[in-house]
């Protein structure tokens, strides 16, 4: 029985399901989920991410977190965590770049939050020289100083999507007809959680909200507020959700999100405002990825690496630098928000 057959049977039994339920099954179903069964990232997969484009990305994230750790007096035990580490490339680059920071590696307990067994295995391989602990959920992170990065993690969290009617909302739902999944709108209902969005939307407007995002930020932020640390959340998205951003990617191309459940990457843009509102610690200004990386010195790092390259390797390196930073590529679409404790400076590259 395929995941589509299972979804159709479930819908026949209980009626249409929310987009969040659909996404959760498609991405993380233990037997058929996109992340739980496949190896989606990289040229041979469905999408490519910043750490896979250039080693400079993970290196600069590493130096940023190490500087934040030093700015807070170099606590002698801390958790170094990554949410959704993919192939483990970012963490490997981060650890290589911070080898020379006195005491940083000795003080770090490395935790990887990962729901996918095949990806966790890849991460263990990429980080074979380090001792790392895998956990499925942020609640399992130790209760102490926390320095954490999440790149393209929040966009993979299930969303609920609502279309504004007059003073109520209609939720996007997945139905089924003759074995084919269909998108539709549920009945008009009040949504107390969206009361504050009645003021800035009009009938027909679409808004999205990721129910698991706020509890995750609350867990990270409360550790940072209580014990110190820093968080870097990097993703595509914007401030204040408006519009339909639900999308599916397969082989680097947009596809119909209902066509092959479990076979395509399903994502939505991240509403950074919702993350900032949920954080129980100070947050930085939302900053374009290109600006953040420039402030951390990516141009100098790119020049240093370029000095050892020529021919196609040099061309590829220059293209990667441009892709990460240029505002027509990832530089502006991707944004960064930082979490940090009261009475400490924000992480380098970010401001209040
Ligand atoms: N950060 C990586 C990978 C991004 S893809 C990179 O930049 O290359 C999203 C990652 O988050 C994958 O590792 C996926 O398995 C993981 N993931 C998605 N949803 C998750 C969840 N609910 N809990 C834990 N991990 C999740």
Boltz pocket constraint, residues with backbone or C-beta under 6 A from the ligand:
constraints:
  - pocket:
      binder: B
      contacts: [[A, 27], [A, 35], [A, 41], [A, 49], [A, 50], [A, 51], [A, 52], [A, 83], [A, 84], [A, 85], [A, 86], [A, 87], [A, 90], [A, 113], [A, 114], [A, 115], [A, 116], [A, 119], [A, 135], [A, 136], [A, 150], [A, 151], [A, 152], [A, 153], [A, 156], [A, 157]]
      max_distance: 6.0
